[in-house]
Amino acid sequence: MTDDPFTLFDTWFAEAKASEPNDPNAMALATADGQGHPSVRMVLLKGHGPDGFVFYTNRDGRKAGDLAANPNAALLFHWKSLRRQVRIEGPVSLATEAQSDAYYASRGRDSQLGAWASEQSRPLDARETFERRVDEMKARFEGQDIPRPPFWGGYVVAPKQIEFWQDRAHRLHERRLFVREDGGWTEGLLYP
């Protein structure tokens, strides 16, 4: 047992990396636009620590628009092989330019090209249009490093609360809730 939710998350995440067959870093990201209309999609966790949970995306897409209008989000990790989930809620801010540059540089070349070619969340008339745009980016950046697009970068969800859910027999699940208060964390249990 620990009273630090980040230590507990690290332990559970390491166990998920060892047991989940695909993408243990996959998390559902829930946002809401300025009118409160919700949207949820899967993204990949690319960093985490006491400052928050980091993911990267096109900053012109729908999720970025939602976050610009309402800079709060919820995350959900579901590790079926472990029968566990972690829920996180909190405000969202932009990752630093240095963080975004460093992560972008670590991506594969095809992923970098895709970031330039995609008008994320916008209507697409045909798959061939996107493939042609990827080919155009290949030609544009042939023989050189591909810089991070100015419209692409990271976001950090700074948790105000983190809930750890563990499956138990007969639906008598265990739920531990950590809430950030005055710079520290309080912990309590929730009924299943």
C-alpha positions in Angstrom: 0.0 0.0 0.0 1.1 3.5 -0.7 -0.3 7.0 -0.1 1.3 8.3 -3.3 -0.9 7.8 -6.4 2.0 8.1 -8.8 3.9 5.3 -7.1 0.8 3.1 -7.3 0.3 4.1 -10.9 3.9 3.2 -11.7 3.5 -0.2 -10.1 0.2 -0.9 -12.0 1.6 0.4 -15.3 4.7 -1.8 -15.0 2.4 -4.8 -14.4 0.2 -3.8 -17.4 3.3 -3.6 -19.6 4.2 -7.2 -18.6 0.6 -8.6 -19.1 -1.3 -6.6 -21.7 -1.0 -8.0 -25.2 -1.4 -4.6 -27.0 -0.7 -1.0 -26.0 -0.7 -1.0 -22.2 -0.3 2.8 -22.6 -3.6 3.2 -24.4 -6.0 5.4 -22.6 -9.5 6.8 -23.3 -9.4 10.6 -23.4 -12.7 12.3 -22.6 -13.2 16.0 -23.5 -16.1 18.4 -23.8 -16.5 21.3 -26.1 -17.5 24.8 -25.0 -21.2 23.8 -24.9 -20.5 20.8 -22.8 -20.9 18.2 -25.6 -18.7 15.2 -24.7 -16.3 13.3 -26.9 -14.1 10.3 -26.1 -11.3 8.6 -28.1 -8.3 6.4 -27.5 -4.8 8.0 -27.3 -1.4 6.8 -26.1 0.3 7.9 -22.9 3.7 9.1 -23.8 4.9 10.3 -20.4 3.8 10.7 -16.8 4.9 11.9 -13.4 3.9 14.3 -10.7 3.2 17.0 -13.2 0.7 14.9 -15.1 0.0 12.5 -17.9 1.2 13.4 -21.4 -0.1 12.7 -24.9 0.6 14.2 -28.3 -1.7 15.2 -31.2 -2.6 17.6 -33.9 -3.5 20.8 -32.3 -6.0 21.7 -35.1 -8.1 18.5 -34.5 -11.4 18.1 -32.6 -9.8 17.1 -29.3 -7.6 20.2 -29.4 -10.6 22.4 -30.2 -12.4 20.9 -27.2 -9.4 21.4 -24.9 -9.1 25.1 -26.1 -12.7 25.7 -25.2 -12.8 23.6 -22.1 -9.3 22.8 -20.7 -10.3 19.9 -18.6 -10.2 16.2 -19.4 -10.7 12.7 -18.0 -8.5 9.7 -18.8 -9.2 6.0 -18.4 -6.8 3.1 -18.5 -8.4 -0.3 -18.7 -6.1 -3.2 -18.3 -8.4 -6.2 -18.9 -5.7 -8.8 -18.3 -5.2 -7.4 -14.8 -8.9 -6.7 -14.2 -8.0 -3.1 -13.3 -8.7 0.4 -14.4 -7.4 3.9 -13.4 -9.5 7.0 -13.8 -7.8 10.4 -13.9 -9.5 13.9 -14.0 -7.9 17.3 -14.1 -7.1 20.5 -16.0 -5.1 20.3 -19.2 -2.2 22.5 -20.4 0.1 22.5 -23.4 3.4 20.5 -23.1 6.5 22.7 -23.5 7.9 23.2 -27.0 11.0 21.3 -25.9 8.9 18.3 -24.7 7.0 18.3 -28.0 10.2 18.6 -30.1 11.9 15.8 -28.2 8.9 13.4 -28.5 8.4 14.2 -32.2 12.1 13.5 -32.9 11.7 10.1 -31.3 8.8 9.1 -33.7 9.4 7.0 -36.8 9.8 8.8 -40.0 6.5 7.6 -41.4 4.7 8.8 -38.3 6.4 12.2 -38.7 5.2 12.4 -42.3 1.7 11.4 -41.3 1.6 14.3 -38.8 2.3 16.7 -41.7 0.0 15.0 -44.1 -3.1 14.6 -41.9 -5.7 17.3 -41.5 -6.9 15.5 -38.4 -10.6 15.3 -37.8 -11.4 17.1 -41.0 -13.6 15.4 -43.7 -11.5 13.2 -46.2 -13.0 12.6 -49.7 -11.0 9.4 -50.3 -8.1 7.4 -48.7 -6.1 8.1 -51.9 -6.1 11.8 -51.1 -4.4 11.2 -47.8 -1.9 8.7 -49.3 -1.1 11.3 -52.0 -0.5 13.9 -49.3 1.9 11.5 -47.5 3.8 11.0 -50.8 4.0 14.8 -51.2 5.5 15.1 -47.7 8.0 12.3 -48.5 9.2 14.3 -51.5 9.2 17.5 -49.6 11.4 16.2 -46.8 13.5 13.7 -48.8 17.1 13.5 -47.5 16.5 15.7 -44.5 15.2 15.6 -40.9 11.5 16.3 -40.6 10.8 19.2 -38.3 7.8 19.1 -35.9 4.8 20.7 -37.5 3.8 24.0 -35.8 0.3 22.6 -35.4 1.4 19.4 -33.6 2.4 19.0 -29.9 1.7 17.6 -26.5 -0.8 18.1 -23.7 -0.5 17.4 -20.0 -3.4 16.4 -17.9 -2.6 17.5 -14.3 -4.6 15.2 -12.1 -7.0 16.6 -9.4 -8.1 13.1 -8.7 -7.0 9.6 -9.5 -9.1 6.5 -8.9 -7.7 3.0 -8.8 -10.3 0.2 -9.4 -9.6 -3.5 -8.8 -12.0 -6.2 -9.8 -13.1 -8.5 -6.9 -15.3 -11.5 -6.8 -19.1 -11.1 -6.8 -18.7 -7.4 -8.0 -17.4 -6.5 -4.5 -14.7 -4.3 -6.2 -12.1 -2.2 -4.5 -12.0 1.5 -5.3 -9.3 3.8 -4.0 -9.7 7.5 -4.6 -6.8 10.0 -4.3 -7.7 13.7 -4.4 -5.2 16.6 -4.6 -5.7 19.1 -1.9 -3.4 22.0 -0.9 -0.4 20.5 -2.9 -0.8 17.0 -1.3 -3.0 14.0 -1.7 -5.8 12.7 0.5 -6.9 9.1 0.1 -10.2 7.4 0.6 -12.3 4.4 -0.5 -15.4 4.4 -2.6 -18.2 1.8 -2.6 -18.1 -0.4 -5.6 
